[in-house]
Amino acid sequence: MFRTPSVDAAAAVFVTSGVEAPIRDIAARAGVGTATIYRHFPTRADLIVAVYRHQVESLAETGPALLRDSASAYAALEHWVDLFVDFVITKQGLAAVLQSDDPCFDPLHSYFLDRLVPVCTRLLTAAAESGEIEAGQDAYEFMRGIGGLCAGSGNNPRYDARRLVGLLVAGLRRSR
């Protein structure tokens, strides 16, 4: 995976200004010249793909670390879902780009699923095996539910996607 300060800067700028933000803004945030950005990422699409892949990889790598370091499997699941919500909310601006006719974006959804569904499955399975949640949860369905709740947020200050996702996660808890 190709990660540079430019990828981190682009990710931050995309969140605040969208994927059509001027390259000069990304370069300024990264502390490099625009030529440096273009040398590594000849097109905006190349930069978007790099940011997306980097963030998916980061989320995928975090799951096992959370399982290892958290007080419980459920706590690991909660924390990972919180990070997943951040990812989904910040990617809403990418939706139009990812659904464009540009073929370079075609494999990204499969990449997302291939990397993140197994991580979510592992977290759900660990929480079920520890007796903290009901067994038999489908990671793909769970992630789609989170995505749906996040999609409703838009710019409505009265809609709190994070609170609703928290209710969804709490609903997995085993009845005592």
Protein Blocks (a to p, Z undefined) as FASTA:
>chain_A
ZZdfklmmmmmmmmmnojkbcfklmmmmnopafklmmmmmmbfklmmmmmmmmmmmmmmm
mmmmmmmmmmbfklmmmmmmmmmmmmmmmmmmmmmmmmmmblklmmmmmmmmmmmmmmmm
mmmmmmmmnopacehiafklmmmmmmmmmmmnmmafkbcfklmmmmmmmmmpccZZ
